[in-house]
Amino acid sequence: MSPSSETWIMETFDPASTRTLVPRAAASQTGTHRQQGSSLSALLSTLIPIFIIASIAFLLFCLFQKKFDRVYGPRTYLGVLDKSERSPKQTAGFLGWTREFRQVSDEYVLGHSSLDNYLFLRMFKMLMVISFAGCIITWPVLFPVNATGGGGETGLDILSFSNISNPVRYYAHCIMAWIFLSFVMFVISRESLYFAYLRQAYFLSPWVTSQISSKTVLFVDVPEEYQNDKHLRKNFQDVRHVWLVKNPDDLEDLIEKRDEAADKLETAEVKMIKQYVKTRNKIGDRGVPEEDRHQSRHAAGIYIDPKDRPTHRMKPLIGKKVDTIQWARDELHHLIPEVAKQQSEQRHGKGKTTSAVFIEFTSVRAAQAAFQQVAHQTPYHMTPKEIGMKPDMVLWKNLGKPWWQVKIFSALSTAFVTFLCIFWTIPVTFIGVLTNVNYLTNEILWLSFLNSVPSQIMGIITGLLPALLLAVLMALVPIICAMLAKQFEPTLGAVQLKVQSWYFAFQVIQVFLVTTFTSGAASVVTQIVQNPVQAPQLLAKNIPKASNFYISYFVVFGLAQAALQLLNLVPLLFVMVLGRVMDKTPRKMYNRYVTLSGIGWGSFYPKYTNLGVIALAYSCIAPLVLGFATIGFALLYLAFRYNILFTMGTDVDTKGRAYARALQQLTVGIYLAEFCLIGLFAIGTSGSAASAGPLVLMIIFTIGTILWHVQLRAAVAKHVVSLPSDLLAEQDNGPQHNRDEEKGYINGHATKLVDSGSSASDNQVPHSANPPKPPTGLVGRLKGFLLPGRFASAAVISKHILSPHLANPVRPYTPKEREEAYMHPALTAETPIIWLPRDDFGLSKQEAQACEREVGEGLEVSDKNAWVDENGKVQWNERELKKAPLYEAEVQY
């Protein structure tokens, strides 16, 4: 499922139908049944419709799963994937797919998909473990304490903090917070350590170390005197290749015009061929002179009436109308040689260079050393910005921006996002109030008509409508954040990480805090108006009940998501309907077929991390949330697991850093849980001194949490971006494989194929002793969980967990591939191939010859592997993917 469609679906099925309700005292003032504690029946009324929808979606998935392989199993066969990247073929049958789904482990994703995809799955498992452990820890103590608290609550509210009337019972919540939140801190610490070990094993595997990107560092703000090959080699040791980044603005404009003309030419040619075939098949040989029929069959001299040729206006509405095909040929006739000329000049030294440079080193160790060192005496000069980025992840337009401009852009963008957080409070507050609009009917007279509205309709007004409104608002925010980040970040990975930071803050503030407080306040607005002095106590009693907003959130969200993830609705619609309408050329059909959608880490991680924050924040004041969170995270895990195994690719590589950032962001849930308890205990001290003890204990625990967090960040900060010197040193002392060829490449003058890296026996994570195998069984798994340093070290992961595929280096690079690896794309961009569908009358061959003749050298036109059928529709041979004119084997940079 595409990220954009997924965002809409997730927000649309935001289960906001179970809301915070007011105390019985307020209910007595209106006499309506709506102002009662949240009940099990209300919860079921929310779950049942979503369960029915999810069941229908799951049934449709099972029915369509074998019929539409491209939608539900492209990773099992798609030709653009190497055999090592493919997933196991699914067993035939209605539920045959469950066999491979159960048999394939999550670690399979590491070697056959990507590190980011694997860690995304791992996040759901981690949140599921935390929530389930929270149930085991808190429920046996807090459920009885809350249920017998004597606060007079009804329904599900008797299980929350709001039902406590005796402050002495606060000690139970305080002690459970100490135990459970300490466990959460251990899990975050453990996962941070595991990520560091996994990262070391993965990035020191032969598959990764043999790639050019693993040994390449991007430097920005390079002083002008350093912008030459000689000076850079003098400044750094073991330099293998240097790419000075050009600034080809004029050339980029020409390439854009050239590609636009090529696209217009291809689209117009395909349209004309289709129309000609339709017309000829419709009239047959009737009305066609015998001489023309003879010429048509021999693919010669087909005449197209000018009125049947595609046209367009040079300017919208008022521009001159021209023949599109002839105009495009004329444009390409002068643009192609001009682009080729400028490309050649700039590749041979002409043209301006930017203040950025890519440097490839002879080894990973040398690259890491250069990345971690201070390269220039002046701050913000010669800054090592990124290591290991692939060329297609680079935002070239941002590389030449000076450091002060980047900082200004970043500061202004952050200020704007902060403004969004504040501005968005207004509409989100309205949504929060809307969920409890039935409580306002006794104060706002013109809303009194809502008392006569049927309960089912009120469920839509307070449940579905807020979810839809929230969907529209939330969908805009990550798009805005991405647009801002792309103005100054150097790579797409950095953009996703920046969006993740911004959007997470937005999620916590708007989706959680604002909604929680507005929902809690709306339920007691009548009492606050009548007795403002009691506002703190009323809020303290009702804010815990705002958890009702989220009690069904997790299950409904997870249930709807699981089913809709499996159904893959948007790709299914494209295969069944939309693709036939929108994909009119072989190129569009090919591109849609070979493209695997990926996950937008910057917009996806914050949503699910925020769910974890919500679960943690309510863990000790409304522990029932943890049970629903466990179910919700389990469903989300299963849903994403299927798609990552069988349907999804990876659009953006963050090298796992999005997961590391999510772990740090999860600590916000710990702090919110602590601050919430401190606030509730502090309010309780106004009525009883017994609240002082729990208050002091929670303050002490919060101080301890801060100290732990500071130490954790300091400990893992460098491990998130760098590799340790001890492993690099041992790796560098391994067998010298093809060192002579590498030395021959140091000056950039290789004339033959160069091995891209070491053999499978080199570059493995070193270990002097045989590392222990990860223990199995319940006790063994518990032991492995508690002792990651022993059973999850880099050596253990390298030998026992990573896929054997990662033990093999990538194929050798050709001299051309190596030379052009980090050149600006404008210097290497070739003229697009014009791909036409073949027809039985020979028009496609005639047009191909005419295009190549009129445009001249530099244009290739092909009608292979695509054709127009008898109905005038374009078809292409998916089974012979590699014979398509557009097919190019992917280079693993």
C-alpha positions, -999 to 999 in steps of 0.1 A, spaced: 0 0 0 14 34 -9 23 57 20 -1 84 9 -31 61 8 -20 45 40 -19 78 58 -55 85 48 -67 50 59 -50 51 92 -63 85 101 -98 77 88 -101 47 111 -88 66 141 -111 50 168 -122 80 186 -157 68 194 -152 60 231 -148 92 249 -143 107 284 -175 110 303 -184 132 333 -190 121 369 -223 111 382 -228 145 398 -229 161 364 -251 134 350 -277 142 376 -280 177 364 -291 167 329 -307 134 335 -294 121 302 -280 86 297 -250 100 279 -234 114 310 -226 81 325 -192 63 330 -179 47 298 -194 12 297 -186 -21 281 -216 -18 259 -203 15 246 -169 -1 239 -185 -29 220 -206 -5 200 -173 9 188 -156 -24 182 -183 -43 164 -186 -21 133 -149 -20 128 -146 -57 134 -172 -63 106 -153 -40 82 -120 -57 91 -135 -92 86 -148 -82 52 -115 -67 42 -97 -99 54 -121 -121 34 -115 -100 3 -78 -103 8 -80 -141 10 -101 -141 -22 -79 -118 -42 -45 -129 -28 -38 -156 -54 -55 -138 -83 -34 -106 -81 2 -116 -74 15 -81 -82 -6 -66 -54 -1 -93 -27 32 -110 -35 55 -90 -58 86 -98 -37 82 -135 -45 88 -131 -83 94 -96 -95 122 -95 -121 138 -63 -109 147 -81 -77 177 -102 -74 170 -138 -64 186 -131 -30 161 -103 -24 130 -124 -32 107 -139 -6 96 -176 -7 69 -184 -31 36 -187 -13 18 -220 -10 -14 -224 -31 -47 -224 -14 -71 -200 3 -49 -197 34 -17 -212 18 2 -179 24 1 -185 62 26 -213 59 54 -191 46 42 -163 68 48 -185 99 79 -202 87 99 -171 76 115 -152 106 117 -115 110 155 -117 106 149 -128 70 141 -92 62 176 -81 72 192 -99 42 164 -98 17 149 -64 22 166 -37 44 178 -29 79 151 -1 82 123 -25 73 135 -51 99 138 -25 127 103 -11 119 89 -46 126 110 -49 157 95 -17 170 61 -32 171 74 -63 188 91 -41 214 60 -21 221 39 -53 223 63 -67 249 63 -35 269 25 -33 269 20 -70 278 46 -68 306 28 -38 319 -4 -58 321 13 -85 341 30 -59 364 1 -34 370 -32 -53 366 -29 -76 397 -23 -46 419 -39 -16 404 -72 -32 392 -82 -41 428 -69 -9 442 -88 12 417 -120 -9 417 -124 -6 455 -113 30 456 -147 43 466 -147 72 442 -182 65 430 -173 59 393 -192 36 370 -184 15 340 -148 12 329 -139 43 350 -139 22 382 -106 7 369 -89 41 367 -71 65 391 -102 87 391 -120 61 413 -96 66 442 -109 86 472 -83 77 498 -49 92 490 -31 64 509 -38 42 480 -16 65 459 14 44 471 2 15 450 3 37 419 37 51 429 53 17 435 38 2 403 52 32 384 87 26 399 86 -11 388 70 -8 354 87 24 342 121 9 354 113 -21 332 106 2 303 139 20 308 157 -14 308 140 -24 275 149 9 259 185 5 271 186 -31 259 172 -22 225 197 7 221 225 -17 228 211 -43 205 207 -17 177 244 -7 182 255 -44 179 232 -51 150 244 -20 132 280 -31 136 273 -66 123 252 -53 94 275 -26 82 306 -47 85 292 -75 65 308 -82 31 277 -72 13 278 -37 27 315 -31 30 320 -40 -7 297 -12 -17 312 22 -27 289 40 -4 303 23 27 337 39 20 324 73 8 321 105 29 303 137 20 321 169 31 303 202 29 316 238 33 349 229 17 371 260 14 378 271 -21 415 263 -18 406 227 -9 384 222 -39 409 202 -60 420 166 -61 456 172 -51 448 192 -19 422 167 -7 445 137 -12 471 156 8 447 163 36 433 127 39 450 94 38 440 64 17 419 83 -7 407 63 -36 385 86 -56 373 122 -54 341 137 -68 339 175 -68 303 184 -69 294 206 -99 268 234 -100 251 227 -134 221 249 -130 219 259 -167 225 223 -177 197 210 -154 173 234 -171 183 221 -205 179 185 -193 144 193 -179 134 207 -213 149 178 -232 131 152 -210 98 171 -212 100 171 -250 109 134 -250 79 127 -228 56 147 -250 69 129 -281 64 95 -266 29 103 -253 18 118 -286 32 89 -307 15 63 -285 -18 82 -287 -16 84 -325 -7 47 -329 -35 36 -307 -60 58 -325 -48 46 -359 -51 9 -348 -86 15 -334 -97 32 -366 -83 5 -389 -97 -23 -369 -131 -6 -368 -134 -1 -405 -113 -31 -416 -103 -29 -453 -136 -11 -461 -129 24 -475 -92 19 -477 -77 19 -512 -61 -13 -522 -27 4 -527 -28 18 -491 -37 -16 -478 -8 -31 -495 16 -4 -482 2 -7 -447 9 -44 -446 45 -37 -456 50 -10 -430 57 17 -455 42 51 -463 13 51 -439 -4 85 -442 -19 102 -411 -42 130 -417 -30 162 -400 -63 166 -382 -57 131 -366 -23 140 -353 -19 151 -316 -16 188 -310 -10 211 -280 -8 248 -273 25 265 -266 8 284 -238 -23 273 -219 -56 284 -236 -41 313 -256 -9 298 -271 -4 288 -307 -15 253 -315 13 231 -329 17 195 -340 31 178 -309 51 152 -326 69 175 -350 74 201 -323 90 176 -300 113 162 -327 125 197 -335 131 205 -298 151 173 -293 170 179 -325 188 209 -310 185 200 -272 202 166 -274 235 178 -289 235 209 -267 230 188 -235 257 164 -246 281 192 -253 277 209 -219 279 175 -201 312 168 -218 326 202 -210 316 201 -173 329 165 -169 363 177 -182 367 205 -158 346 234 -171 318 249 -150 314 260 -114 320 237 -85 301 238 -52 316 237 -17 308 200 -14 329 170 -22 325 132 -21 356 112 -12 359 75 -15 385 58 7 403 25 2 387 9 32 358 13 56 383 20 84 398 49 65 364 63 57 352 61 93 384 78 105 379 107 81 343 109 91 351 112 128 380 136 126 381 174 127 391 181 91 397 219 93 410 244 118 380 267 113 346 256 127 319 247 102 345 242 75 353 209 57 325 193 77 320 155 73 282 155 69 272 120 59 288 86 54 274 56 36 247 76 16 238 61 -18 239 85 -48 201 83 -53 196 95 -18 215 128 -23 196 161 -26 221 178 -49 206 212 -48 214 216 -11 250 205 -11 265 239 -20 246 259 5 269 275 31 266 264 68 251 297 80 223 295 53 215 259 64 213 269 100 190 298 92 168 276 71 167 250 99 159 275 126 132 292 106 117 258 96 117 246 133 100 279 143 74 274 117 67 239 128 64 252 164 39 277 151 20 249 135 19 231 169 3 262 184 -19 271 155 -32 235 151 -43 236 187 -74 256 177 -89 231 152 -77 201 172 -92 216 204 -125 219 185 -123 182 176 -116 173 212 -146 193 224 -167 177 196 -161 143 210 -178 154 242 -203 178 227 -231 161 245 -218 175 278 -221 210 266 -258 208 258 -268 219 293 -247 251 292 -250 262 255 -287 264 248 -286 263 211 -269 228 214 -299 214 234 -314 199 203 -286 173 205 -304 157 235 -331 144 211 -306 131 186 -306 92 185 -276 76 202 -264 61 169 -262 94 152 -245 109 183 -219 81 180 -211 93 144 -210 130 155 -187 123 185 -168 94 169 -165 92 131 -167 129 123 -138 139 146 -117 111 132 -123 124 96 -116 160 106 -84 149 124 -74 128 93 -74 159 70 -54 180 95 -29 153 103 -23 143 66 -11 179 59 15 181 86 42 156 74 38 169 39 46 204 51 75 191 73 90 172 43 88 203 21 106 224 47 133 198 54 141 193 17 152 230 15 184 224 36 190 187 44 217 170 22 200 136 18 166 120 17 175 100 48 183 132 67 150 147 55 131 117 70 149 120 103 141 157 105 105 151 97 104 123 123 116 148 150 92 175 140 62 153 134 67 134 167 65 166 187 34 175 167 18 142 174 25 143 211 12 178 215 -18 177 192 -30 141 190 -23 133 227 -19 162 250 -44 187 235 -70 160 229 -66 145 264 -69 178 282 -97 192 261 -116 159 264 -111 159 302 -120 195 306 -151 193 283 -166 166 305 -166 188 336 -170 222 321 -204 226 337 -190 220 372 -160 243 366 -183 271 355 -204 267 386 -175 262 410 -142 275 395 -123 270 428 -127 233 424 -112 232 389 -79 215 398 -96 188 417 -122 183 390 -95 180 363 -75 157 385 -105 134 388 -115 135 351 -83 137 332 -75 100 340 -109 92 326 -98 108 293 -81 74 288 -116 63 275 -106 82 244 -78 57 238 -92 25 254 -106 14 220 -81 34 201 -55 6 200 -77 -23 191 -98 -5 166 -68 12 150 -49 -21 149 -78 -41 137 -87 -17 109 -50 -13 99 -43 -50 99 -72 -57 75 -66 -27 53 -28 -34 52 -35 -69 40 -62 -58 15 -38 -33 0 -67 -13 -13 -51 14 -34 -27 -9 -54 -57 -33 -58 -78 -5 -73 -49 4 -97 -46 -31 -109 -83 -36 -114 -94 -1 -125 -73 30 -121 -42 16 -139 -62 10 -170 -73 46 -170 -41 63 -160 -14 42 -176 -16 49 -213 20 43 -224 43 13 -220 66 34 -198 39 42 -173 28 6 -172 64 -6 -167 73 20 -140 42 11 -120 49 -26 -124 85 -25 -112 82 0 -84 77 -14 -49 62 12 -25 81 18 7 74 34 41 79 70 48 98 68 80 94 104 90 56 102 89 51 66 100 74 63 130 59 93 149 24 79 147 33 46 162 58 60 187 31 83 199 9 52 205 36 39 227 38 72 245 1 72 251 2 36 265 31 46 288 15 78 300 -17 60 310 0 29 323 -4 37 360 -35 59 360 -56 38 336 -38 5 332 -66 -10 312 -51 9 282 -21 -15 283 -43 -45 275 -58 -28 245 -24 -15 235 -10 -51 235 -37 -62 211 -33 -32 189 4 -35 186 1 -72 179 -23 -66 151 -2 -39 136 29 -61 138 12 -89 119 -2 -66 92 31 -48 85 50 -81 87 30 -95 58 36 -65 36 73 -61 44 78 -98 37 58 -100 5 49 -66 -10 71 -36 2 104 -23 -8 125 5 8 122 40 -6 146 58 18 176 44 37 182 59 71 206 31 81 184 23 110 187 57 126 149 62 125 146 33 149 172 47 172 155 80 173 121 63 180 137 46 210 147 80 224 113 95 216 96 67 235 112 82 267 87 110 264 60 85 275 80 78 307 83 115 315 46 121 308 37 92 331 59 106 358 47 142 355 11 132 354 15 112 386 34 140 402 6 165 392 -21 142 405 -3 135 438 4 173 442 -33 181 438 -41 154 463 -19 170 489 -44 199 491 -69 174 506 -47 151 525 -11 150 537 -10 113 528 -3 123 492 30 138 501 48 104 504 40 92 469 47 127 456 83 128 470 89 92 458 78 101 422 100 133 422 130 111 433 122 86 406 119 113 380 153 127 389 167 92 385 150 89 351 167 121 339 201 109 350 195 75 333 184 92 301 215 115 300 238 86 305 220 65 278 222 92 252 259 98 259 266 61 257 249 54 224 253 88 206 284 78 185 273 42 180 243 54 161 264 71 133 299 55 135 315 21 137 339 11 165 377 13 158 384 -21 174 362 -40 149 375 -19 120 411 -26 130 406 -63 132 387 -63 99 415 -43 82 440 -69 93 421 -96 74 432 -111 41 443 -86 15 420 -93 -14 426 -76 -47 448 -50 -31 468 -45 -63 437 -37 -83 426 -13 -56 459 5 -56 456 8 -94 424 27 -88 437 52 -63 445 77 -90 412 70 -107 427 56 -139 415 20 -139 409 5 -174 394 -28 -165 368 -43 -142 376 -37 -106 365 -60 -78 342 -40 -56 353 -55 -24 367 -85 -5 357 -121 -7 330 -136 15 356 -146 41 368 -111 46 351 -82 63 331 -103 87 327 -90 122 358 -104 139 356 -126 170 386 -143 186 365 -169 203 336 -188 188 305 -167 198 277 -184 216 246 -193 198 215 -174 208 197 -196 234 163 -212 227 134 -221 248 115 -198 272 143 -197 298 169 -193 271 151 -165 254 147 -147 288 184 -152 294 192 -137 260 169 -108 266 185 -100 299 221 -104 287 223 -87 252 261 -81 256 267 -118 256 240 -133 234 234 -104 210 268 -90 204 280 -80 169 299 -113 166 268 -134 176 246 -114 152 271 -117 124 274 -155 127 240 -167 138 214 -141 128 224 -123 96 214 -138 63 241 -158 44 234 -135 15 251 -107 34 283 -128 35 288 -122 -2 302 -90 -17 283 -71 -45 293 -77 -81 323 -59 -94 318 -23 -106 327 -14 -142 350 16 -146 321 37 -159 299 28 -129 327 37 -105 336 70 -123 300 82 -124 290 70 -89 289 104 -72 288 127 -102 260 152 -103 231 134 -121 229 162 -146 264 153 -159 254 117 -166 217 119 -175 211 103 -208 183 110 -233 152 89 -224 145 60 -247 112 65 -266 92 33 -261 64 28 -286 40 -1 -287 43 -22 -319 13 -24 -343 4 -49 -370 2 -21 -397 38 -10 -392 30 26 -380 52 22 -350 83 12 -371 76 41 -394 74 66 -366 105 51 -349 125 56 -381 111 91 -386 120 101 -350 156 89 -353 160 104 -387 147 139 -379 161 141 -344 195 127 -353 222 110 -332 215 105 -295 178 94 -297 168 57 -294 133 47 -303 121 11 -297 88 -8 -302 100 -40 -285 82 -59 -258 50 -38 -261 21 -38 -286 -13 -24 -293 -40 -51 -292 -70 -54 -315 -90 -31 -291 -65 -3 -294 -51 -9 -259 -14 -9 -250 0 -42 -237 35 -53 -227 52 -85 -218 56 -86 -180 72 -121 -181 101 -109 -202 108 -79 -180 145 -78 -188 138 -74 -225 120 -41 -219 139 -12 -234 138 6 -201 152 -22 -181 186 -16 -164 202 -38 -138 204 -20 -105 239 -10 -94 244 -16 -57 263 16 -48 
